[in-house]
């Protein structure tokens, strides 16, 4: 995903929740010249009280982020979230979008 896509996805997917928490740990970074790859474990928790089921949806997996050097900064080139497991109310994202 491009930086713009990441921001738009976050706004569109997360704005309707009452609370979210994304725990990101164990960053492993590999630098190769003007590019780098970072992989990190993720646990994403989403909370939205509702009348249709559980108020929590949780996912776990890892981020893989590809970066390029731009003068003194590193810029995100691509960002992928690989989901390995989930639990809770899978309809919570649909319910959160409906609140917007």
Sine and cosine of phi, psi and omega as CSV:
sin_phi,cos_phi,sin_psi,cos_psi,sin_omega,cos_omega
0.00,0.00,0.58,-0.81,0.08,-1.00
-0.98,0.20,0.28,-0.96,0.05,-1.00
-0.83,0.56,-0.64,0.77,0.01,-1.00
-0.91,0.42,-0.66,0.75,0.02,-1.00
-0.91,0.42,-0.63,0.78,0.03,-1.00
-0.88,0.48,-0.74,0.67,-0.01,-1.00
-0.90,0.44,-0.70,0.71,0.00,-1.00
-0.91,0.42,-0.64,0.77,0.04,-1.00
-0.90,0.43,-0.70,0.72,0.01,-1.00
-0.88,0.47,-0.71,0.70,0.03,-1.00
-0.88,0.47,-0.73,0.69,-0.05,-1.00
-0.94,0.34,-0.61,0.79,-0.08,-1.00
-1.00,0.03,-0.47,0.88,-0.17,-0.99
-0.95,-0.33,-0.30,0.95,-0.10,-1.00
-0.89,0.46,-0.48,0.88,-0.06,-1.00
-0.99,0.13,-0.13,0.99,0.01,-1.00
-0.99,0.17,0.49,-0.87,0.11,-0.99
-0.95,0.30,-0.57,0.82,0.03,-1.00
-0.41,-0.91,0.51,-0.86,0.14,-0.99
-0.64,-0.77,0.43,-0.90,0.11,-0.99
-0.56,-0.83,0.80,-0.59,0.03,-1.00
-0.89,-0.46,0.93,-0.38,0.01,-1.00
-1.00,-0.08,0.86,-0.51,-0.08,-1.00
-0.84,-0.54,0.87,-0.50,-0.11,-0.99
-0.69,-0.72,0.13,-0.99,0.13,-0.99
0.82,0.58,0.76,0.64,0.01,-1.00
-0.91,0.42,0.78,-0.63,0.09,-1.00
-0.85,-0.52,0.89,-0.46,-0.09,-1.00
-0.90,-0.43,0.74,-0.67,0.07,-1.00
-0.85,-0.53,0.89,-0.45,-0.01,-1.00
-0.98,-0.20,0.76,-0.65,0.06,-1.00
-0.74,-0.67,1.00,-0.04,-0.01,-1.00
0.90,0.43,-0.90,-0.44,-0.06,-1.00
-1.00,-0.09,0.18,0.98,0.04,-1.00
-0.73,-0.68,0.32,-0.95,0.01,-1.00
-0.49,-0.87,0.41,-0.91,0.09,-1.00
-0.80,-0.60,0.73,-0.68,0.05,-1.00
-0.86,-0.52,0.78,-0.63,0.10,-1.00
-0.87,-0.50,0.68,-0.73,-0.04,-1.00
-0.54,-0.84,0.57,-0.82,0.07,-1.00
-0.96,0.27,0.57,-0.82,-0.05,-1.00
-0.72,-0.69,0.68,-0.74,0.21,-0.98
-0.79,-0.61,0.90,-0.43,-0.10,-1.00
-0.92,-0.38,0.85,-0.52,-0.05,-1.00
-0.90,-0.44,0.75,-0.67,-0.06,-1.00
-0.79,-0.61,0.74,-0.67,-0.09,-1.00
-0.81,-0.59,0.79,-0.61,0.06,-1.00
-0.44,-0.90,0.97,-0.26,0.06,-1.00
-0.85,0.52,0.66,-0.75,-0.02,-1.00
-0.35,-0.94,0.19,-0.98,-0.02,-1.00
-0.99,-0.12,0.04,1.00,-0.10,-0.99
-0.97,-0.23,0.13,0.99,0.00,-1.00
0.53,-0.85,-0.36,-0.93,-0.03,-1.00
-0.83,0.56,0.56,-0.83,-0.01,-1.00
-1.00,0.01,-0.03,1.00,-0.08,-1.00
-0.81,-0.58,0.66,-0.75,0.21,-0.98
-0.76,-0.65,0.76,-0.65,-0.11,-0.99
-0.77,-0.64,0.62,-0.78,0.04,-1.00
-0.73,-0.69,0.50,-0.87,0.08,-1.00
-0.71,-0.71,0.52,-0.85,0.01,-1.00
0.15,-0.99,-0.64,-0.77,0.03,-1.00
-0.52,-0.85,0.49,-0.87,0.12,-0.99
-1.00,-0.05,0.62,-0.78,0.24,-0.97
-0.85,-0.53,0.88,-0.48,-0.07,-1.00
-0.87,-0.49,0.81,-0.59,0.06,-1.00
-0.98,-0.22,0.76,-0.65,-0.07,-1.00
-0.82,-0.57,0.42,-0.91,0.13,-0.99
-0.79,-0.61,0.55,-0.83,0.02,-1.00
-0.98,0.18,0.72,-0.69,0.04,-1.00
-0.77,-0.64,1.00,-0.07,-0.10,-0.99
0.85,0.53,-0.94,-0.35,-0.04,-1.00
-0.99,-0.10,-0.03,1.00,-0.08,-1.00
-0.92,-0.39,0.28,-0.96,0.17,-0.99
-0.93,-0.37,0.73,-0.68,-0.02,-1.00
-0.90,-0.44,0.63,-0.78,0.02,-1.00
-0.95,0.31,0.81,-0.59,0.07,-1.00
-1.00,-0.09,-0.72,0.69,0.02,-1.00
-0.55,-0.83,0.46,-0.89,0.01,-1.00
-0.60,-0.80,0.82,-0.57,-0.01,-1.00
-0.78,-0.63,0.68,-0.74,0.07,-1.00
-0.94,-0.35,0.92,-0.38,0.06,-1.00
-1.00,-0.10,0.92,-0.40,-0.03,-1.00
-1.00,0.03,0.83,-0.56,0.01,-1.00
-0.98,-0.20,-0.44,0.90,0.01,-1.00
-0.40,-0.91,0.33,-0.94,0.10,-1.00
-0.46,-0.89,0.37,-0.93,0.07,-1.00
-0.45,-0.89,0.39,-0.92,0.03,-1.00
0.99,-0.17,-0.37,-0.93,-0.11,-0.99
-0.99,0.16,0.98,-0.22,-0.04,-1.00
-0.94,0.35,-0.24,0.97,0.04,-1.00
-1.00,0.07,-0.01,1.00,-0.10,-1.00
-0.88,0.47,-0.59,0.81,0.03,-1.00
-0.90,0.43,-0.67,0.75,0.03,-1.00
-0.89,0.45,-0.67,0.74,0.02,-1.00
-0.91,0.41,-0.63,0.78,0.01,-1.00
-0.91,0.42,-0.68,0.74,0.02,-1.00
-0.89,0.45,-0.56,0.83,-0.02,-1.00
-0.93,0.36,-0.33,0.94,0.00,-1.00
-0.99,0.16,-0.23,0.97,-0.07,-1.00
-0.99,0.17,0.00,0.00,0.00,0.00
